Amino acid sequence: MSINYQDRIPNNVDLGSNRTLQRALEHWQPEFLKWWQDLGPSDFQLSNVYLRTATSVDAKGWATYGYVNMPDYRWGIFLADRDPNRRIGFGDNYGQEVWQQIPGEFRSTFRRLIVTQGDTEPASVEQQRLLGHTAPSLYDLRNLFQVNVEEGRHLWAMVYLLHAHFGRDGREEAEELLERHSGDADKPRILGTFNEPISDWLSFFMFTYFTDRDGKFQLKSLAESSFDPLARTCQFMLTEEAHHMFVGDTGISRVIRRTLEVMKEIGSDDAVALRNAGAIDLPTIQKYLNFWFSSSLDLFGADTSSNAASYFANGLKGRPDESQYEDHVAAAETYTLELPDGKGGAKTEQIPMRNAMNEVTRNSYVKDCEIGVKRWNRQIEKAGFSARLSLPSTRFRRNIGSWAGIPTDLSGKQISREEFESKKDQWLPGESDTAFIRSLMQGVFQPGKMAAWIAPPDRGINNNPVDYEYVKLH
């Protein structure tokens, strides 16, 4: 069945005039829709959801609101407008013209970068597919679905690049993006964090705050790329990624606000008393924060990396916001890295800056994560309580890099494996914590009603009130 391209797949890549690309997408689209029906949001496919759809990249078109059944969502393909004066911004080719086609020697590397980014998008939809049943409100249910459809659109964005620039190899990779599944024993998703189940809303808010923030920094790095279509694709994706982090940031803030209200009501910060009153105690929130932050740190890769050096030197993947740096070639610069010294302590070592690009990006990410933590702590302080949330050390619970497999406490001090195991349940969600959180997860589907463990949002969506019927379930 032929597709009316501008209507069915809003785009600014002149899809209607490219027959080869049309044929490829006509073959891929039914498989995508089948995947969405099988592994997208469970049991809500016929619900009318108040969603934002991008129909163009300008201010007027990127946020068009209206009710839609999710399988009918118009997943579009958009690249930020082309800048004819754009030049390569970093590496050995600094100052030369950006590429509209991929140089042959970089095809396999670009394909791997695009596939890895593309693989995370459907993975998170799969991780979250059952969350709708326990949504704390219709407002939150709608936000979950908005995140889900945008992850679907980001998959389309990567698949477009695979189809448009990689021929048969790209078509095969696009098909495989729908064949790997989150948590599948035989065909798991590429990156470990995207195989973790997200079975409760506290995890969802942590995921969208911490893990989607990793996505922001990966997209910022790719938005610097010398391959202009990839850079422009990621620039537009970043406008949507901001909403996902907003969902996480405000979600955690609302959980904390409700906890503080209950602490005041019962006149105590005792964890058992708070749980008995139906609120999530701050130590449990801290444990979930520790888990998702440490899990997301590994997504940046090893702290010293010849691959990262090669990506930078060749102009494939830059530092986020490259313009902030003075030296865009970074050929002679060094970076001070803290490594385990083999005796239970740490030592510093100078490594070439190019080899430290993953660590540079990770440090920018950590600073960005701290902004939200400071805001949540101001909430707690304003309410008159002394407790504070904090990010654990970047050495804590690492599985990739120099600190991989080295047990530390939350401050990054090395400890024995036995001590780590004995204290693990103080630092990370244990069975009793996850069982308690699961016990709170009861769906609330009346407009304006809110689960007892979370405060209502400050405002609704697109100037609508909080009690608007954001999802019509009938």
C-alpha positions, 0 to 999 in steps of 0.5 A: 500500500503506498503512503501519502508521505507528507501526511503519513510521515511528516518530513523535511527530507523530500521523502516524496521524491525519493523512490528508493527510500520510499520502497525501503520505508514501505517495507520497514513501516509495517514491521515497525507498527507490528513491533509497536503493537506487540511490544509498545504500551500494553493495552492502551493502543485504542486509547485517545491520548493528548499528544504532541506531534512534530510536523515541521522543525519551526516553532509553529510546527514542532509542537502540534497538540491533539488526541490520537491513537498511538498506532496512528501517531505520525512518526516523522523524519526531521533534520534541523535546517541546514547551515550552508556555512557550517564547518567541521568543528573539531579534530584533524579536519577542523575548519574544512567543509562538513560532509553531506555523504559519509567518506568510505573509510568511516562507513562502518564506524558511523553505522555502528554509532547510529545503530547503537544510538538507534537501539536505545530508542525502542529499548526504552519503550519495551522497558516501559511497556507495562507502566501504563497499568500503574500510572499515578494519574492521567497526566502521568499516563499521557507523559509516559506515552509522549515519551514512548512515541518520541522514542519511536520517532527517534528510532525513525530518525536513525532508521532514516539515516541507515536507509538513506546512507548505508544501502543494503547494510543499512536496511538489514541493520534497520530490521535488526533494530526491531529484532533485538528486545530489551531483556531478551536472553538470546537477542538483548539490546546492545547496552546493559542499562537498556535491558533493566526492567522498569516496573515501577514509576519511581524507576521510570522517573529516575530513568528519564532523569538519569538515563535520558540525560545520558541520551542528551549528552550522546546526542550533543556529541553526535550533533557536533559530527562532521557528517552533517545529516547526522548532526542535524538529525540529533539537533532536532532530537534534542528538542524532544529529549528535553521533555523526557528529562522534564518528566523525570525531574518534575516526577522526582520532585513531586514524589519528594514534595508528597513525602515532605507533606506526609513527614509534616503531617505525621511529625516524623521522618521515620522510614517505617512510619512514612511507608505506613502512611503511604509515602516513599521515604527519602532513604529509598529515593536515595537508593533508587538514585544511586542505582540509576545514576551509577547504571547510567555512568557506564553508558559513556564507555571506558574512561580511557578509550582509543575509539573515542580518540579516533572518533574525535580525531576523524571528526565523527563524534565531538565533545558536547557543546564543542564551542565552549573549548578553546582548543578544538584539535586537542592534539597536544592537550592532556587530561588528569585521570584518577585510577586505582593504584592496586593498593586500595587507593587512587593515583593520578595519571596524565593521558592524551586529551583525545583518549579521555573524551568519554570521561570529559563527556561523563564529567559534563553529565555529572555536573548536569545531574547535580543541578536537579539534586540541588533543586530537590535539596532546596525543596527539603531544606525549605520544608525544614528538614535536615536530610539531603540527597546526593550523587554517589561517587563516579567510582561506585558500582562501575562495570566499565572503565578503570574502576570496573569491578572494584568495590567502593562505598558511596564516597568512592573509597575502596572496600572489601567485596564482603563489606560491599555485599554486607552494605549493599542493601543500605545503598541500593534497592533491596527486595523489601524496597522494591516490594514496597514500591510495587505495593504503591503502584496502583493505577489512578485513571480519573481526571484530576485524581492523583496517587497518594505517594506523589504530589500533583504537578504545578501546571497542566500540559499546553495550558490545559488544567491538571484535571484535564482528560489527557487520556480517554480510556473508553 
